[in-house]
Amino acid sequence: MSTTIQDGTGTKRKLRITSDGRAAVDAIVEERAVFNSVEDGNTFVVSSDFISAPSGSETGLLYVQNTSNLNLLIHHIKLWTGTTNTTSEVRVYRNPTTGTLISSASTADVNNLNFGSANTYNSIAYQGNGVDATITNGSIIGRHYVGVGNQQMLAFMWNGAMVLPKGTSCAVSVTPQTSLSVTAEIEAYFE
């Protein structure tokens, strides 16, 4: 007994099987964040202003907390520094709840990457102020350097593998060797 797979649009075309016994199909492959942006309009970029980070001090750059009933999936975190002659330590925190980055909140810029979508970012997004933006708890889940000669750095690329269920959060900080100007962004989407 054989099974036939037909086109469901009424053309009665059948699925073609190659001589190797494989189905002949075409597919469109795109990142989940792109699909989500195009189809659902729920992909956002959270970005800080240009922040002056003092030498030798850890400075909180961005904080996001999911308050939505949907999961917030982190696609990537990027940093840009205003100098190329120094290295800076970058940290990502899991579930921080204290520090002036959070308690002295300054709203971060949030934009939907689908310009035709009316969906809004239904969670919290704060940015540092460059003076005293601290992160005083939470678990460090990532460490990197923005090295000499690297003004732009894709610090962390998770492609949506970092999942923030409702009530969870993450934060990003930088500790430069010399004072510098830095900005950061988190691209994330809701599902």
HELIX and SHEET records of a PDB file:
HELIX    1   1 ARG A   32  GLU A   39  1                                   8    
HELIX    2   2 THR A  100  SER A  103  1                                   4    
SHEET    1   A 4 ILE A  51  ALA A  53  0                                        
SHEET    2   A 4 LEU A 180  PHE A 190 -1                                        
SHEET    3   A 4 THR A  43  SER A  47 -1                                        
SHEET    4   A 4 ASP A 109  ASN A 112 -1                                        
SHEET    1   B 4 ILE A  51  ALA A  53  0                                        
SHEET    2   B 4 LEU A 180  PHE A 190 -1                                        
SHEET    3   B 4 LEU A  72  THR A  81 -1                                        
SHEET    4   B 4 GLN A 152  LEU A 164 -1                                        
SHEET    1   C 5 ILE A 124  GLN A 127  0                                        
SHEET    2   C 5 THR A  59  GLN A  65 -1                                        
SHEET    3   C 5 SER A 169  PRO A 176 -1                                        
SHEET    4   C 5 SER A  88  ARG A  94 -1                                        
SHEET    5   C 5 SER A 139  VAL A 146 -1                                        
END                                                                             
